[in-house]
Amino acid sequence: MSGPLLEISRGAFRRNIAAVQRRLSPSELLLVMKDDAYGLGVDWSVAEATAAGVTWFGGYDIPTALRIRALTDQRVYAWATSARSEVATAITADIDLGVGSAAYLDAVIGEAEAAGARVRVHLKIDTGLHRNGFRPEEWQDAVATAMAAQRRGSVVVSGVWSHLAEASDADDDTAQRVFLDAVAHLVEAGGEPEVLHLTASAAAWWRPELRGSLSRVGAFCYGIRSADGPPLEGLRLVARLSAPVEQIDGGVVRVGIGAFHGLPSILRGAQIATPGGLRRIVDIGGTTMTVEPWGGVASGQRVVLFGPGEAGEHDATALAEHVGTVGEEIITRLTPAVRRLVVD
Ligand SMILES: *Cc1c(COP(=O)(O)O)cnc(C)c1O
């Protein structure tokens, strides 16, 4: 095997999903797959997750949701505010849509009525993040509009959701009160939401008291922990990035991976796993990097930039922390010049 290689383990993904499901239970997992499943591949992931009993998938945008829909009969959710032409295809493909503004609600209802279809919507209440979502003072109108469409048969209000700021526990507690008030108002107006989803990722993992019936989690299922966050019990990174020793140059070892494979050149100084233990990256060039030497170094040996290996587990988030970013960013930046291999 020559050249850089990203090995992706279906088995590790299956075990992570089982661990996340156990952790969240009785809240159900909505598996988020943004950025082509964090650069690790939607296609194999959907099949594996469906077999593991995942019943909700999240695509973020409608094109991703449609890709997921082609691979599973389970529920698929898309929450990016999208063009009307995309909304029409989503309705035909039976995608659940997240809606957080009056203009988008009107567009979704309009497209459902034009198609003579019934669309499942999840109304988003803004609980303090101020990114998207109906403000509490807009909620009453949003519910009235959605429930009128539900009575006409073009909409089912299937869910209420929000996104927590996760800035402090106290802020998130306040957000939960805003969320539950919004749910209560919908129920008074005759709504019967099937799912409530307030928590994502870290809050879903660490704050069981905030979970609704559904929790949106993505990166953790691939074993990517939060930067500067604690390890996640029972989860491991599903991918391993390795590259071959090409040459021993004086005091350093030249390894066949570099910036053109998507590694940030500011990773110099970060530690990677070699057959002789952890060593620092000395410098990063276009297609190679130099690394501190180890005893017994020989060309053809492989070093592991992240993932399980002889020198133990060294994760993508550890590399990310070295350059002030998140683990997802390291993995999704890898270019097609890195060979990918999905293994069992
Ligand atoms: C991306 C996203 C998630 C999942 O977050 P990860 O950190 O990628 O697991 C959950 N909810 C929403 C609204 C998101 O956009």
PDBQT file of the ligand as one rigid body, heavy atoms in Angstrom, charges set to zero:
ROOT
HETATM    1  C1  LIG A 401     -24.958  20.164  12.518  1.00  0.00    +0.000 C 
HETATM    2  C2  LIG A 401     -26.160  20.133  13.337  1.00  0.00    +0.000 A 
HETATM    3  C3  LIG A 401     -26.336  19.150  14.306  1.00  0.00    +0.000 A 
HETATM    4  C4  LIG A 401     -25.300  18.091  14.577  1.00  0.00    +0.000 C 
HETATM    5  O1  LIG A 401     -24.168  18.689  15.103  1.00  0.00    +0.000 OA
HETATM    6  P1  LIG A 401     -22.775  17.936  15.122  1.00  0.00    +0.000 P 
HETATM    7  O2  LIG A 401     -21.951  18.763  16.023  1.00  0.00    +0.000 OA
HETATM    8  O3  LIG A 401     -22.295  17.944  13.739  1.00  0.00    +0.000 OA
HETATM    9  O4  LIG A 401     -23.029  16.604  15.643  1.00  0.00    +0.000 OA
HETATM   10  C5  LIG A 401     -27.507  19.160  15.034  1.00  0.00    +0.000 A 
HETATM   11  N1  LIG A 401     -28.457  20.087  14.834  1.00  0.00    +0.000 NA
HETATM   12  C6  LIG A 401     -28.327  21.052  13.925  1.00  0.00    +0.000 A 
HETATM   13  C7  LIG A 401     -29.414  22.057  13.762  1.00  0.00    +0.000 C 
HETATM   14  C8  LIG A 401     -27.176  21.123  13.140  1.00  0.00    +0.000 A 
HETATM   15  O5  LIG A 401     -27.069  22.071  12.217  1.00  0.00    +0.000 OA
ENDROOT
TORSDOF 0
